[in-house]
Amino acid sequence: MENKSYLVQMNGKGVHNKSIENGKSLSGNGVNGKDLHHVSVRGALYHSKAKSRRQRWDVRPSEMANNTLNPIRAIVDGMKLTPNPEKPMIALSIGDPTVFGNLPTDGAVLQAMKDAIDSQKYNGYAPSVGYLKSRQAVANFYSCPEAPLEAEDVILTSGCSQAIDLAISVLCNPGENILVPCPGFSLYKTLAVSMGIDVKLYNLLPEKSWEVDLLQMESLIDERTSCMIVTNPSNPCGSVFSKEHLQKIIKVASRHCLPILADEIYSDMVFPGCSCSSMASLSSDVPILSCGGLAKRWLVPGWRMGWILIHDRNDVFGSKIRQGLVKLSQRILGACSIIQGALDSILNNTPPSFYSKTISFLKTNSEICFNELSTVPGLIPIMPSGAMYLMVGIDMDRFPDFKNDVDFTERLVTEQSVFCLPASAFEYPNYFRIVVTVPEEMIVEACSRIREFCQRHNRAGSTESTDLDH
């Protein structure tokens, strides 16, 4: 093609094209140099505008980046954590069951992954919502007569965190608000605030084993509320709602026509003698997006396999919410294809004994921790019914050496090399959270050190008040 270019003069009275060849104007008309668009023709068009370039470097982070804050990191990063060099560190703060190596996943899970790799079938891109066969496997695993599922009701994600991200993104717009449990998983607020969505905290009641304060929850709802998040079993509380309590929560959602985002990642980690109903199985009219994944029950959080189960009561979501989830899933092309290839086998071939052994271990550690700390003056542990956590209240009046739970837990590290997460990270001061996945001898030793620490600092001032409500 000939090397030609064209000058296009915008003078407010029409558009004048000037053809230039070999540096000479072919039209003979002058150009004033203002509002000039230079278009070079060589199979493509290139547009530039006079004085449009920046005069100096000024690269700034986006509003979303500036608005993204993880409360746990904000608090922990500001703590002065210098363990006692004479005592080995015991970290009871990390919600990762693999840290100490005492809770490996089952051999059947590993074999499923090996087989998927060896098959060479899963090295390419999967559909953004996941392979149909893998989605069907999840649907079959979680389907029940009260809440049936098909493959089209499942979207596979990169961990449960992405499932929550997609669910919030599809249900909420900037300027709207969502209801979030307090104390609750900090990621909900991190995601929502970064999107310009307001967060309203509804209270969980420690004196009622962390049940929802239903009246307070309902008082938060207004015309801008777009969904409520319900976490069951709870992180950080380890509580499990009864069927009757879940039904009361659903009634609140029904009265106000609010969809529910059900974070049920711990739904299969419930102690013997306690049952955990899925919210979808109890709802007759409220549409529910249930988020889950492999991370906890199968003890493989690093594998990043999660899912959204779409329970669309009475076709409230219709096609638009489903289409919205598909579009959002296309932003990063979803979950790891290798793990998708192993998913059917993982779900169907993992022996029940693996699950029961894990749950038995967690219950035993929880009971040890609860029983030991229940006899420590100034501490009020609350026995969990599932998940991997136990919350402990601090009667701060007994510990005047400390300003708050952050100060308390920071000094616990300094003196005893035991790190518990201050519940201010969950916007619930005067508590701390213990992760019970560590080896049994560690939980025993940690409780002994916590007792010694409390005995040293307990001033026994207010013996009557153990009211930790706020």
C-alpha positions in Angstrom: 0.0 0.0 0.0 1.1 3.6 -0.7 2.4 5.4 2.3 -0.2 8.2 2.6 -1.6 10.1 5.5 -4.5 12.4 6.0 -4.9 15.5 8.0 -8.4 16.1 9.3 -9.2 19.6 10.3 -12.1 20.2 12.8 -13.2 23.8 12.5 -16.7 23.6 13.8 -18.1 24.1 10.2 -17.6 20.6 9.0 -14.8 18.2 8.4 -12.1 18.9 5.8 -9.9 16.0 4.7 -6.4 16.8 3.3 -4.5 14.1 1.6 -0.7 14.2 1.9 1.7 12.3 -0.2 5.5 12.5 0.1 5.1 15.4 2.5 3.0 17.6 0.1 -0.6 18.6 0.5 -2.7 17.4 -2.4 -5.6 19.7 -1.7 -3.8 23.0 -1.5 -5.8 24.2 1.6 -4.1 25.3 4.7 -4.3 23.8 8.2 -4.5 25.9 11.3 -2.9 23.3 13.6 -5.7 23.4 16.2 -7.9 20.4 17.1 -5.8 18.4 14.7 -6.3 14.6 14.2 -3.5 12.9 12.4 -4.5 9.7 10.7 -1.8 7.5 9.1 -3.1 5.1 6.6 -1.1 1.9 6.3 -3.8 -0.7 6.9 -4.8 0.9 10.2 -5.9 4.2 11.7 -4.1 6.1 14.4 -5.6 9.1 16.1 -3.9 11.7 18.2 -5.0 15.0 19.6 -3.0 18.1 20.0 -1.8 18.8 23.6 -3.4 15.6 24.9 -0.3 14.2 26.5 0.5 14.5 30.1 3.2 16.9 31.0 4.6 14.8 33.9 4.2 11.4 35.5 1.2 11.0 37.7 0.2 7.4 38.0 -2.2 6.8 40.9 -3.9 3.7 42.3 -7.6 3.2 41.4 -10.4 4.0 43.9 -11.0 0.3 44.2 -7.4 -0.4 45.2 -7.5 2.5 47.7 -10.8 1.2 49.1 -9.6 -2.4 49.5 -8.7 -3.1 53.1 -8.4 -6.5 54.9 -9.2 -5.7 58.6 -7.2 -8.7 59.8 -4.1 -7.5 58.0 -4.7 -3.9 59.1 -4.7 -5.0 62.8 -2.1 -7.8 62.7 0.4 -5.8 60.6 0.3 -3.0 63.2 0.9 -5.4 66.1 4.4 -5.7 67.7 4.8 -9.4 67.6 8.1 -10.4 69.3 7.8 -13.9 70.7 9.6 -14.9 73.9 12.9 -16.5 72.7 12.7 -19.0 75.5 9.4 -20.5 74.3 8.7 -22.0 70.9 6.0 -20.1 69.0 2.5 -21.6 68.9 0.3 -19.8 66.3 -3.4 -20.3 66.9 -4.3 -17.5 64.5 -4.2 -19.0 61.0 -7.4 -20.5 59.5 -5.3 -23.0 57.4 -5.6 -26.6 58.6 -2.5 -27.7 56.7 0.0 -25.4 58.6 1.3 -28.0 61.1 1.1 -31.1 58.8 -1.1 -33.0 61.3 -4.2 -32.9 59.1 -3.2 -34.2 55.6 -5.9 -34.8 53.0 -6.9 -38.3 52.2 -5.0 -40.6 49.8 -8.0 -40.9 47.6 -8.0 -37.1 47.1 -4.3 -37.1 46.1 -4.9 -40.1 43.7 -7.8 -38.2 42.0 -5.4 -35.3 41.3 -2.6 -37.7 40.0 -5.1 -39.4 37.7 -6.3 -36.0 36.4 -2.7 -35.0 35.6 -1.8 -38.3 34.0 -4.8 -38.2 31.8 -3.5 -35.1 30.0 -7.2 -34.1 29.5 -7.1 -31.0 31.7 -4.2 -28.9 30.5 -6.2 -26.4 28.6 -8.7 -23.7 29.4 -12.0 -24.9 30.9 -15.2 -23.0 30.3 -15.3 -19.9 32.6 -18.1 -21.5 34.7 -16.4 -24.9 34.7 -16.5 -28.2 32.9 -20.1 -29.5 32.6 -19.1 -32.9 34.0 -17.5 -31.3 37.1 -20.5 -29.0 37.7 -22.8 -32.0 37.4 -20.6 -33.8 40.0 -21.1 -30.9 42.5 -24.8 -30.7 41.7 -25.2 -34.4 42.4 -23.2 -34.2 45.6 -25.3 -31.4 47.1 -28.7 -31.9 45.6 -31.5 -32.9 47.9 -35.3 -33.3 47.4 -36.0 -30.0 49.2 -33.3 -28.2 47.1 -32.6 -30.0 43.8 -29.6 -29.0 41.7 -28.6 -29.5 38.1 -25.3 -28.7 36.4 -26.6 -25.4 35.2 -27.2 -24.4 38.8 -23.4 -24.7 39.6 -20.6 -22.2 38.8 -17.1 -23.3 39.7 -14.8 -20.7 41.1 -11.2 -20.2 42.2 -11.9 -21.0 45.8 -14.9 -20.0 48.0 -13.5 -16.5 48.2 -14.1 -15.9 44.5 -17.5 -17.5 44.8 -18.4 -14.8 47.5 -16.9 -12.1 45.3 -19.0 -13.1 42.3 -22.1 -13.4 44.4 -21.8 -10.0 45.9 -20.9 -8.5 42.5 -24.0 -9.9 40.8 -26.4 -8.9 43.5 -25.2 -5.5 44.6 -24.5 -2.0 43.0 -22.4 0.8 44.4 -24.4 2.8 46.9 -26.5 -0.1 48.0 -25.8 -2.0 51.3 -25.5 -5.6 52.5 -26.1 -7.2 55.9 -23.0 -8.9 57.3 -22.7 -10.9 60.6 -20.7 -9.4 63.5 -18.4 -11.1 64.4 -18.0 -12.4 60.9 -15.5 -13.2 58.1 -13.6 -10.1 57.3 -13.5 -10.7 53.5 -17.2 -9.7 53.1 -16.4 -6.1 54.1 -13.1 -6.1 52.2 -14.9 -7.0 49.0 -18.1 -4.9 49.4 -16.3 -1.7 50.4 -13.9 -2.0 47.5 -17.0 -2.0 45.2 -18.6 1.0 46.8 -21.1 -1.1 48.7 -22.0 -0.2 52.2 -21.8 -2.8 55.0 -24.3 -3.0 57.8 -23.3 -5.3 60.7 -26.0 -7.5 62.4 -25.1 -8.8 65.8 -24.5 -12.4 66.8 -25.3 -13.0 70.5 -22.5 -14.9 72.5 -24.9 -15.7 75.3 -27.1 -17.6 72.8 -24.3 -19.5 71.3 -23.9 -16.8 68.6 -27.4 -16.8 67.3 -28.5 -13.8 65.2 -30.1 -10.8 67.0 -33.1 -11.0 64.6 -34.8 -7.7 65.7 -31.6 -5.8 65.4 -30.9 -7.4 62.0 -34.3 -6.5 60.7 -34.0 -2.9 61.9 -31.0 -2.5 59.5 -32.9 -3.2 56.3 -33.9 -0.3 54.1 -34.8 0.2 50.4 -31.0 0.1 49.5 -30.4 -3.3 51.1 -29.6 -5.7 48.3 -28.8 -9.0 50.1 -28.0 -10.5 53.5 -25.0 -12.8 54.1 -25.4 -15.7 56.5 -22.4 -17.8 57.5 -23.2 -21.2 58.9 -21.2 -22.7 60.5 -19.5 -19.5 61.6 -16.1 -18.2 61.1 -14.9 -16.9 63.6 -17.4 -18.4 66.2 -17.6 -22.1 65.3 -21.3 -21.9 66.0 -23.9 -23.9 64.0 -27.5 -22.5 63.7 -30.4 -24.8 64.5 -32.9 -25.5 61.8 -35.5 -23.4 63.6 -33.1 -20.4 63.9 -32.3 -20.6 60.2 -36.0 -20.6 59.4 -36.4 -17.4 61.4 -33.6 -15.8 59.4 -35.2 -16.9 56.2 -38.5 -15.3 57.3 -36.8 -12.0 57.8 -35.4 -12.2 54.3 -38.8 -13.2 52.9 -40.6 -10.3 54.5 -38.2 -7.9 52.8 -37.8 -9.7 49.6 -34.0 -10.0 50.1 -31.9 -12.8 48.5 -29.4 -14.6 50.8 -25.8 -15.2 50.2 -25.2 -18.4 52.2 -21.5 -18.9 53.1 -21.6 -22.7 53.8 -17.9 -23.5 53.3 -17.9 -25.2 56.7 -21.3 -27.0 56.3 -19.6 -30.4 56.3 -17.5 -29.7 59.4 -20.1 -30.2 62.2 -19.4 -32.0 65.4 -21.3 -35.3 66.3 -24.7 -34.7 67.9 -25.2 -31.5 65.9 -26.7 -31.1 62.4 -26.4 -28.4 59.9 -29.2 -27.8 57.4 -28.5 -25.9 54.2 -30.4 -22.7 53.9 -31.7 -23.7 50.5 -33.3 -26.8 51.9 -35.4 -24.7 54.3 -36.5 -21.9 51.9 -39.8 -21.9 50.0 -39.5 -18.5 48.4 -36.2 -16.8 49.2 -33.6 -17.2 46.4 -30.2 -18.3 47.7 -26.7 -18.3 46.4 -24.8 -20.9 48.4 -21.0 -20.6 48.4 -18.7 -23.5 49.2 -15.6 -25.4 48.1 -13.0 -28.1 48.8 -10.8 -26.0 51.1 -12.0 -27.1 54.6 -13.7 -30.4 54.4 -11.1 -31.9 52.2 -8.2 -29.9 53.9 -6.8 -28.5 50.6 -7.3 -24.7 50.9 -4.4 -24.0 48.5 -6.1 -25.9 45.7 -8.5 -23.1 45.2 -11.6 -24.9 44.2 -15.0 -23.3 45.1 -18.5 -23.1 43.8 -21.7 -21.2 43.8 -24.9 -23.2 44.0 -27.9 -21.3 42.5 -31.2 -22.0 44.3 -33.7 -19.9 42.5 -37.0 -20.1 44.4 -40.0 -19.2 42.3 -37.7 -18.1 39.4 -36.9 -14.8 41.3 -33.4 -14.6 39.8 -34.7 -15.6 36.4 -32.1 -15.7 33.6 -30.5 -12.3 34.3 -28.8 -13.2 37.5 -27.5 -16.4 36.0 -26.3 -14.5 32.9 -24.6 -12.0 35.2 -22.7 -14.7 37.1 -21.6 -16.2 33.7 -20.4 -12.8 32.6 -18.5 -12.1 35.8 -16.9 -15.6 35.7 -15.5 -14.7 32.3 -13.3 -12.0 33.8 -10.6 -14.4 35.0 -11.6 -17.8 33.4 -12.5 -19.5 36.7 -11.2 -22.5 38.6 -8.1 -24.6 37.9 -8.8 -27.2 35.2 -6.7 -30.0 36.8 -8.7 -29.9 40.0 -11.9 -29.8 38.0 -10.8 -33.0 36.3 -10.3 -34.6 39.7 -13.5 -33.2 41.2 -15.9 -36.1 40.5 -13.5 -38.6 42.0 -12.8 -36.4 45.0 -16.5 -36.0 45.8 -17.4 -39.6 45.3 -14.3 -41.6 46.3 -13.2 -40.0 49.5 -13.9 -42.5 52.3 -16.4 -41.4 55.1 -13.8 -42.3 57.7 -11.6 -39.4 56.5 -14.3 -36.9 57.3 -15.2 -38.5 60.7 -11.6 -38.6 61.7 -11.1 -34.9 61.0 -14.3 -33.9 62.8 -13.4 -36.0 65.8 -10.0 -34.3 66.0 -11.5 -30.8 65.8 -14.1 -31.6 68.5 -11.5 -33.1 70.9 -9.3 -30.1 70.5 -12.2 -27.7 71.0 -13.3 -29.5 74.2 -9.7 -29.4 75.6 -9.5 -25.7 74.9 -12.9 -24.9 76.2 -12.5 -27.0 79.4 -9.0 -25.6 80.1 -9.9 -21.9 79.6 -13.3 -22.1 81.3 -11.4 -22.4 84.6 -9.2 -19.3 83.9 -10.6 -16.3 85.8 -11.3 -13.5 83.4 -11.8 -15.6 80.3 -15.1 -16.8 79.0 -14.7 -19.3 76.2 -17.8 -20.3 74.1 -17.9 -23.9 73.0 -18.3 -24.3 69.3 -20.4 -26.9 67.4 -18.4 -27.0 64.2 -15.8 -25.4 61.9 -12.3 -24.9 63.2 -12.6 -22.0 65.7 -13.3 -21.1 69.2 -14.0 -17.6 70.5 -12.9 -16.5 74.0 -14.2 -13.4 75.8 -11.9 -11.3 77.9 -13.3 -9.5 81.0 -11.1 -6.5 80.5 -11.8 -5.1 84.0 -9.8 -7.9 85.4 -6.8 -7.0 83.2 -6.1 -3.3 83.6 -2.6 -3.8 82.2 -4.1 -3.9 78.8 -6.1 -1.3 76.8 -8.0 -3.8 74.6 -8.0 -7.2 73.0 -5.2 -6.2 70.6 -3.0 -5.2 73.4 -3.9 -8.4 75.3 -3.0 -10.7 72.5 0.1 -8.8 71.6 1.5 -9.2 75.1 0.5 -12.8 75.1 2.9 -13.3 72.1 5.6 -11.3 73.8 5.5 -13.2 77.1 4.2 -16.7 76.1 4.8 -17.0 72.4 1.2 -17.9 71.8 -0.6 -16.0 69.0 -4.3 -15.8 69.0 -6.2 -13.4 66.7 -7.8 -10.4 68.4 -11.5 -10.3 67.6 -11.2 -6.6 66.8 -10.2 -8.0 63.4 -13.8 -9.1 63.2 -15.1 -5.8 64.6 -15.9 -7.5 67.9 -13.6 -6.2 70.6 -12.8 -7.9 73.9 -12.6 -11.4 72.4 -9.9 -13.5 70.7 -10.2 -16.3 68.3 -8.4 -19.6 68.6 -7.8 -22.0 65.6 -8.2 -25.6 66.9 -6.4 -27.4 64.0 -3.0 -27.5 65.7 -1.7 -30.9 67.1 -3.3 -31.8 70.5 -0.1 -31.4 72.5 0.2 -27.8 71.1 -3.3 -26.9 72.2 -2.7 -28.3 75.7 0.6 -26.3 75.9 -1.0 -23.2 74.5 -3.8 -23.3 77.1 -1.3 -23.8 79.9 0.6 -20.7 78.8 -2.6 -18.6 78.4 -3.5 -19.6 82.0 -0.1 -18.6 83.3 -0.4 -15.3 81.4 -3.8 -14.5 82.8 -2.8 -15.4 86.4 0.1 -13.0 86.1 -2.0 -10.1 84.9 -5.4 -10.7 86.5 -6.1 -8.0 89.1 -9.3 -9.7 90.2 -11.0 -6.3 90.5 -14.5 -6.9 89.1 -15.5 -10.4 90.0 -19.2 -9.9 89.4 -19.3 -8.7 85.8 -18.7 -11.0 82.9 -21.1 -9.2 80.6 -19.2 -9.0 77.3 -22.0 -7.6 75.2 -21.4 -4.4 73.4 
